[in-house]
Every structure is written in structure tokens, then in C-alpha cells.
Amino acid sequence: MTTDNLFIEQKIISAVREVLTGKINEMLRDVPCSVPPVEFGEYMGRSAVVPKIVISSCERTEKERIIRLDAYTLTVTFTLPETPESEKFCYIYSGAVSKAI
């Protein structure tokens, strides 16, 4: 992996973090029930949700190799504490991410 690829991956992760803490949190404020906001840091309990963002290189097609286009897989994981609202929160976060992207 080259330095350029690491820089690109960092930029992608940074952009995803901005979307999660910006646009997603705006959407969560409009939900009729109280949903913990998305934050990054050392949060414990129910005050906020800290998603895990994982980026990895994908297999490229022949065309992508010829034009030197990189392909990535991006996974965002929300880990929620077991509560009666957990399933509802999963759907809310999933819907918000789908709309934002």
C-alpha cells in the first residue's frame, strides 16, 4: 500500500465521519423519539453512539487496473447496548445512513 493510498483512505474516513456527525445527527434530531447522537471519542453508556468505520481495498476490474482507479469497501458498524429500544435504533441509524449517502 502506497502513501497516496493511505492519504486517500484517511480522506474517505474523514468525510464519512463528517457525514455521520453532521447530516446524520441532523436527521436524528427530527426523529420523534430520543435517539443518541453519533459522536467520536470515549463515550460510555447511552449518551452517544460511537460507530466503527472500516475501509479496505477491493478487487479491481481490468478496466480499473488500466486506468489506475482504486476501489474500496467501506463498513460502518453501530454497536448499541442491549435495551428495549436497540432494534428500533438500529433501523433509525440504518435509515439515516441510507438517506445521507
ABEGO torsion letter per residue (X at the ends): XBAAAAAAAAAAAAAAAAAAABAAAAAAAABABBBBBBBBEBBBEAABBBBBBBBBBBBBBAAAAAAGBBBBBBBBBBBBBBBAAAAAAAAAAAAAAAAAX
